[in-house]
Amino acid sequence: MPEFLPTVTEPGLAAINAIRQPSFDSQWLTARKIKVEKKGSPARYTDLRPEDWEDNPTVLIADSWSVGKGRLKEVARGLYEDGRRVIIADPSKYEYPRPKIPWSERREQIKAAATNAGEWLKTAKDSTKECLKEFALKVRDNAKMTVAGERPPRPQPTWDDEYLRIKTALTNGGRRLKAALSNAGARMKTAIAERRARTKTLPEDLHPVVAGQVEALIDIIDDSCLEQVEIVSDSTGSLATLIAAQRRPELFNKLVLAMPAGAFEVSVESLLKRFRPKLGQRLTKDADNPKVNQPINLGSLIYALKQPFKSYRDIETITSARARKALADLSKREDIKVAVLQANSNLILPPEDIERSISTRRGDRDSKGRWRKSGELLVDAYSILIDRRAGHYDFVVNPKDSTAAVLDILKHM
């Protein structure tokens, strides 16, 4: 009996599979943000699935505040081409909400902005410089206010702070030593009591944006029916990742904290430095990323510059999360692996600072309240992008190498 159907060759099968499974670019263009089914949760995410994605662990990407999925396109592409199902969390719903503007009014705003782009940029730079001059921050001390406003809270003392105070008292004379020791004891007693109260649950005074991101990550994982997820976080997304893993450790398998800003106490000093007046002299270049010679993103600073005192409180409230406590709790678990990926020229959190932050200090305790030896690593892997030009935003300007480093960590950790 003659066969009327043509024989399908191997190239033909490849073509059929290509039709069956859209390419990354086509999925990226057509993918819509999925809203979780949990009632009252505004969490949304993008789900990209390559062919045979079931054979590889799913990767969840948690980026920094107010970052859309467009910034993560090339990172998602690298993970997608590795055969990973990629889920991108959308944290923008937990950022400072913007009022809805009718399209007709927005269209007029766009036209006006396009017409006066040069003048607007000059005005924005001048306004930025003025704000920076008005708001002069002194790192390691209270804010020196030159305009009327609420006095920001004093940072909680650490062991290093008290050591410096006692050392200063010894240098200046024994008459001040007794008072310094007495004050140090009272301050540290209060600080330790507060730290012990904040263990495995979200602290009540945790910043609502951070708390919202933590809830969003957990809601997205539950909505996607994921188990033992591998998560890649960038910048301030690392803070929410650590707290979410501490709260629901059974959901996570591997954590890669890439260029983690705000995740450790030592980074607060570097973050505060960005608001100092000397930054006004470097507006023409990106001080955080020396790899590219581009204007600083004024849009990302406009909130902080217009409301400097609230920005200071936001940064101070980040420390209430006690991310190092979360990292210490996770380091004792055998079912969760934590890695840190750092950039060689990361000015927000330099490598020498992160190396001190991922090790135990005197006075640290484990999840059961036992004292720990100082100098123990709190992470399972620590890698540095050795390119001397690699900066804090290396995921954006050099996503290929950064994603390759992340995949290498996930496969060998």
N, C-alpha and C positions, 0 to 999 in steps of 0.2 A: 504494500500500500504506500503510495507516494506521500511524502511529508510536505505539507504546504507551509509549515512554520519555519522560518529561517533559523539557522543555528546561531545562538548568542555567543559571541566570542568573549574573551576576557576583557578587552577594552570596552565592549558593550556592557558587561556587568559593572565595570567601573563607572560608566556613564549613568547607569540606572541607580547605583548607590549614591552618586553625586546628586541626582534628582531627588532621591528619597531623603537624603540628609543635607540640608542647606549648608552653604559655606559659612565661615565666621562672619564675613562682611554682610551677607544677606540676613543672617540672624541678628546681627547688631542693629541693622537698619529697621527690622520689623519687630524686634523684641519690645514689649511693653512692660512697664513696671507692674508687678503683681502686688496687690494689697493683701496682707495677711487676713485670715478669717476671724482672728480673735476680736471679739467685740470691744470697741473703744480704742484699739491700737491703730495708730496711724502708720505703722511700719510698712515699708514697701521694699521690693527687691527685684532685680533682674536675673533671670535664669537662662543660661546658655548651655546647650548640651551638644557635644560633638558625637560622632559615631562611636559606638562601643564605649560610651562613657561609664557604663556599669562596671567595667573592669578596673577602673582607677578610683581612688578616693576623691570625693568632692572637695573643692576648695571654696571657702567663703572669704570674700574680700571686704574688709572694714577699713574705710579710709577716714581721713580727718574731717573736721567739721565743715559743713557747707560745700562739699565737693560733689559735683555731679558725676554721672558715670562716664561722661566724655573724657575726663582726665584719665580714666583707667582703661581706655580702649586697648592700648598696646600691651598693657600688663595682662588684661583678660585674653588677648589674642595668644600670648605666649603660653598661658596655662591651657587654653582651649586646644592649641595645636599639640600639646603634650597629651591630649586625650582626657583632660579633666573637665568634669562638669563645673562650671563657674557660676557662682551666685554672688552678686554685687549688692551689698546692703546700701540702702539710701538713707543717710543720716540727716538729710536736709530738713525733714519734718520736725526735728527736734532743735533746729537752730532758731534764731530769732525770727518769728513769723513776719511775713510781709503782707500788707493788705492787698486784696484783689483789686486790680485796676481794669476798667473796661478796655476792650481792645482798641476802640476808637481813640481813647485818651492816650493809651500806650503808643499807638502809631504816631500820634503827634509828638510825643516825647522822643521817639526814635528819630524822627525827621529833624527835630530841633537839635538833638545831640549830634547827628551827622553833620549838620550845617555849622555848628559851633564847636567841633571836636577839639581844635587847637586851643581855642580860648578856654574851654572847659578844663583841659588838661593843665594849662598854666594856672588856672584858679585853684584846681585841686592840689597842685604841688604847693602853692603859696599857703593854702589853708592847712595843709599837712604840716608844713614847717612851723606855722604859728601855733598849732596844737601841740607840737612836740616841744616848742619853747615854753609854753605855758605849763605843760605837765612834765616836770623834771623829776625823775625817779632816782632815788639813792638806793642802790642795791645793798642788801644786808642791813638795811635800816628802814625806818618808817618813811613813807612818802613825804616829800617836802612840797606842800601845796602852795601854789601861787595864785590859785583862783578859789573862789568859795565852793565848798562842797563837803560831803561827808568824809570824815577821817577813816581811811581804810583800816582793817583790823591788823594787829601786829602778828607776824608769823609765829607759829608754834616753835619753841626752842628745840634744838637737837643736841645730842651728846657733843658734837663738834662745837656748837655755839657756846655751851657751858664751859668746855675745855678752854676756849679762847678767852672767855671772861675771867676764869680763874688764873690763866697764864698772865693776862694783863694786870690783874691785881698783884700777883707775885712780883712782876717787873716794877710796878709803881710803888711798891712798899707793902710790908706785912700788915700795916694798919687796915688796909682794905680787904685782906684775904678772908677774915672771918665773915664779913658782910657778904662777900662774893660767894662763899661756900653755903651760907645760910640761904641766900636768894636762889642759888642753883638747886639746892635740895627741894625747896618749895615749888619752884617752877617745874622741875623734872617729875616730882611726885604727881602733880596735876596732869602733866603731859602723858605720863605712863598710864594713869588711870583712864584717860580718854582713849588711848591707843588700845588698851585691853578691851574696852567696851565696843570697839569697832573691829569685829573679827570676821565672821563669814557672811554677814548680811550687809546690805547697802546702808551706809550711815544716813541718818535723817538729814544731815546738813550737806549731803552730796549735791553738787551743782545739778539743777534740773536737766541741763543739756546732757551731761555725762550719764545721769541716771536714765534719761530717755534713750540714749544710745545703747546702754546695757540691756534695757527691756526690749529694744528693737532687735538686737542680735539674738536674744533668746526666743522672741516671737517668730523671727524668720526661720530659725533652725527647727522650731516646733512645727511651723506651717509647711516647711519643705520635707517633713518626715525624715530628717537626717539624724544619723547616729555616728558618734566618733568622728566629728567633722574636723578637717584641717583648715585653719584660719590664718590668713595673711593680713596683717594690719599695718597701716602706714601712718606715721606722725602721731597726732593725738588720738587716732583710732586705737592705738595700743592700750590706752588707758581703759576704755570701755571693754576691750577684749580681755584684759587681765581680770577685771572685776566680774565680767560675765562668766569666765572660766572658774573663778573662785566660788561664785554663787551656784553654778550648775556644772560641776566638773564632769558629770557623766555624759555630757553632750560633746565634749571636746577630746581630741586625740593629740594634735600637734598645733602649737602656736608659734608663728614667726612674727616677731615684732620688728618691723623695718623702720629705721630712723625714728625711734620712739620719742616724741616730744611730749612733755607733760606727764610722762609715765613714772618718773622718778623725781624725788625731792630736789636733787642737785640741779635739775633742768630749770627749776623755777627762777633761779638767779639769771640764767641765760635768757629766759623768756622776758624777764623784766628789763634786761638791757636793751631789748629791741625798742622800748618806748623812750629811751633816753634821747636828749636833744641832738647828740652827735649823729644820730641816724638821719637827721635832716640833711646832712652834708653828703649822704650817700644815696640819695633818692634816684639818681640816674643809673645805678647799677643794683643788681640783686645781691645783697650782702650775704644771703643765706646760701646761695649757690654760685660759686665762682666759675662754674663750667660754662655758663651762658652770660653774655653781655647784653642784658635786656632791662628795660625799665622795671622798677619794682611794681608789683601788682597793688595799685592804690585801692582797688575795690576791696581787697581782703583786709586792708587796714582801716577802712573808713569807719567801721563800727567802733573799733578801739580808740581811734583818734577823736571821734565826736563825743564818746562817753568814757574818758580815761579812767575815772574813778570806779565805774562799774567794771571796766576791764580789769583793773587791779584786783577787785574783789573776786572776779571770775577766776583769775589765776591763783589767788590765794585759796579759793574753795577747792580747786583741783587737788591740793595737797591733803584735804580731808579724806580723800579716797584711800590714802595709805596704800599706794600701789606696791610699794616694797613689801608690805605685809602680805598682799595677795600673792606676790611672786614667791615669798618665803613659804607660804602654804602650799603652793603648787609644786615647789621644788622637792617636796617630800613625797609626792605621789608618783607611783610607778606607771600609772595609766595615762599620764599627760607629759608630753615633752615640750619644752619651751626653748626657743632660740631667739637670738637678737642679731639682726643684720644692721651694721653701722656703715656710714660713709666716712671716708678719710678726712674730708674737709667740711664736716657737718658743724656749722657754727652755733646752731641752736643747742645741740647736745654733743660736745666734742668726744672723741673716742676715749681720751684719758678720764673723762668724767663718767662715762658709761661703764668703764672697767671697774671703777670704784663702786658703782651703784649695783652691779650684779654680783657682788660678793657680800657675805655676811659681815656685820659689824659687832663690836662689843655691845652686849645688851639685847641682841636679837633673840627671839624665841621662835620655836617651831609651832605647828598647828595645835600641839598638845600642851603648849605653855612651857616646854623645857628650854633651858639655855642652849644656845648653839655656839660652836667654836667660830671665832672670827676668821675671815679669809676663805670660807667655803663658797664655792660657786652656787648661785641660785638658778642658773640656767644650764641646759644640756648642751647647747652649742652657741658659739659666739664667732661671727664672721665680720670682716671689714672689707668693703670695696676699696681696694688699694689705689685706685686711680686718684691721683692727687687733686683732680678737679671735681671729684664726685662730692656733691653737697647734699643738703637736706631734701631737696626735691629731685633726687636722682631717679625716682620712679616716673617722673614726668619727662625729664630731658633725656634720660638714657634707660628707657623701659626694657630694652632687649637684654642688656647685661644684668640689670637688677632682677628681672624675672628669672633669668638663668640661674642666678645665685640662689633665689628662693626655691626653685625646683631642686637644686642640688642639696639644699639643706633638708627639704622635705623627704628626699629619697634616702638620705644617709643618716637621718636622725632617728 
